[in-house]
Every structure is written in structure tokens, then in C-alpha cells.
Amino acid sequence: MRHARPATLDVLEPLLAELRVLPGLNEKKRGVFYAKSRAFLHFHEDPAGLFADLRGAADADFERFDVTGAEGRARLVAAARARLDQSSLRRS
């Protein structure tokens, strides 16, 4: 599974725009988000579809989300928001 290329990120641009407004996230490189100094979210492409890896709750390993369709994209945004709200990543 390869990291998402620019053309793939173009397809995901509406999702990226939703993520950019979440408090506590910093987009270091297009499609690669950090919370403070920790990698938090990035995207992959595969013949099976488009995927996002989101840092797990309590700083666990990354969890993979299928973001090929609208339902998966909504789940990703909700999970990212919840993890930012409950994690120490947002605390100073």
C-alpha cells in the first residue's frame, strides 16, 4: 500500500478541507497531519481503495479507515475529532 499521490489527494480534497479546520491539527505536508509533534493522520492508496491511518486512542498504533466512500470519510472525521478531544495531544 503506497502513500497517497497528489492526484489521489485531489480526489480527497473535500475531506482534507474538513480535517484542516479541526482544532489541534497541523498539516505538515499535504494530506499528512500532526497533533503537536506526533504524527496523527495520513493517507494511502491501494487497488482496493483509499485509506487513512489515524493514530489510535491513548496514543496506540494507527487504525486504518476505508475512505473510498462518503460513509468512511464521515467515520474518519468523527473519530479524528473524538481522539483530539479526548487525547493529551491537544493539551499544552
Secondary structure as GFF3:
##gff-version 3
##sequence-region A 1 92
A	DSSP	beta_strand	2	3	.	.	.	ID=ss1
A	DSSP	alpha_helix	6	11	.	.	.	ID=ss2
A	DSSP	alpha_helix	13	20	.	.	.	ID=ss3
A	DSSP	beta_strand	25	29	.	.	.	ID=ss4
A	DSSP	beta_strand	32	35	.	.	.	ID=ss5
A	DSSP	beta_strand	38	46	.	.	.	ID=ss6
A	DSSP	beta_strand	49	55	.	.	.	ID=ss7
A	DSSP	three_ten_helix	57	59	.	.	.	ID=ss8
A	DSSP	beta_strand	62	66	.	.	.	ID=ss9
A	DSSP	alpha_helix	70	86	.	.	.	ID=ss10
A	DSSP	three_ten_helix	88	90	.	.	.	ID=ss11
###
